[in-house]
Amino acid sequence: MKWNGRQWKMLALCLLAMALLIAGCSGGGKSSGNTGGSSSGGGNSGTSGNNAGSGDSGGKPETVTVKFTNFSASGENEKYLQQMKEEFEKQHPNIKVDIETLAYDDYFTQMQTRVASGTAPDAYELNYENFVSYAKKGVLLDLTPMFDNFDTSVLNENALQAFSTDGRQYGLPASFSNVVLFYNKDLFDQADVDYPTSSWTWADADAAAEKIRALGDNIYGIYQPIQFWEFYKKVQQNGGSLMNADMTQFTVDTPQNVETLQHMVDRVLKTNVMPTEAQMAGMGDWDLFKSGRLGMLVTGIWAFPDFTQNITFNWDIEVEPGNTAKATHFFSNGLVINKDSKAAQAAFEWLKFMSASREAAQIRVDAGWELPAVNYQDVLDKYLQVTPPNNKKAVFDSLNHLVTPPVVEQNAEMTDIIGLHLQAARDGVKSPADALRDAQKELEQRIKLQ
């Protein structure tokens, strides 16, 4: 059959269409794989958690490793963080978490160095005080665009807001905690002293401490560190503060604050219900309490796992005594992402799990490792049931009296200045009045306030 020009033209068009169709089918897999790999590998695309760590759609998913550094798991809590990691990786098989745990004393020095040198991990932990300065320096990733598919209602609102600034969310709360009065029930019984109650004042605590001190030369009544983190709270128990309300002026050397420091120093140098540094002989306050030679210890609820495992005598807790008012610490540790991370989306999935998942919250509660910053009532009820201590209600009662520390951009320098002068008073080098007057003067000279 002889074809005319029109038929040849139709055949050519059909062949061209078939060629284009075949080319499109053969190139589809490669195109899809490149898109998926770029989305998960780049980290900042804002894709959903299900896409984190995905690779070629037709091949084996790509595994993303998130480097995470923290301090709060150091000591007895590392195994509980490992449990969280194992549960997370079970739910997210394409994401692996490489955990590094550093001691608290070295942590922030190391993190400052790493951030400055561009070697910070993908994600890391910051306490509330340091979070403020890191956020202002612009080294943290803004998490706000990642919140589209994240139900934040499961989180404690105050803890969540603590890690936002200028209307942007730069961190998620990992946990929050407070400080209570731990006491050795056996020593109280030996001294024939009634156990502490939530209505106790400084005077009640001092009277009990003196009776316990009388039990022996190596037995002490109370230990409450004379340092910035205790002093900022204790002055508020006496109607004082370290700064004015709008944070524009230091108020360190007021009469109320001098009275507060005098009370703390008298415990060491006058009644000696609290040991001097020489009497401690290098022993830590926790170790002194665990040895059975200390009646009362003011410290954080993060001590629960250690004390539960390593104390053989009977002990319990109570709300910390106040003077003219009650005031207790609010500590919150946050989880942040390095703004230059190449695995930001995968890191966000890990942070969400640690912060807001029921599984992570349950691990914390079972371990007694601080309080999860969640609103799962059944999980919080379980927290009360885990003993010792028996009076865990005191943890929640203390939340009614929370006070936060003053935070300035030169926060580390501010706390160091106050701490050095408090130490001079503790050791008898200066009077409390002189120490606070000198601290006030140095703060005004060196710390810039907005």
Secondary structure, DSSP 4 states (H G I P E B T S, - for coil): ----HHHHHHHHHHHHHHHHHHHHHHHHHHHHHHHHHHHHHH--S---GGGTT---TTSPPPPEEEEEEESTTTTTTHHHHHHHHHHHHHH-TTEEEEEEE--HHHHHHHHHHHHHHT---SEEEEEHHHHHHHHHHT-B---GGGGTT--GGGB-HHHHHTTEETTEE--EEEEEE-EEEEEEHHHHHHTT-PPP-TT-BHHHHHHHHHHHHTT-TT-EEEE---SHHHHHHHHHTTT--SB-TTSSSB-TT-HHHHHHHHHHHHHHHTS-SS--HHHHTT--HHHHHHTT-EEEEEEEGGGHHHHHHH--S-EEEEPPPBSSS--EE-EEEEEEEBTT-S-HHHHHHHHHHHHH-HHHHHHHHHHT-SEESB--HHHHHHHHHS-SSS-THHHHHHGGGEE-----TTHHHHHHHHHHHHHHHHTTSS-HHHHHHHHHHHHHHH----
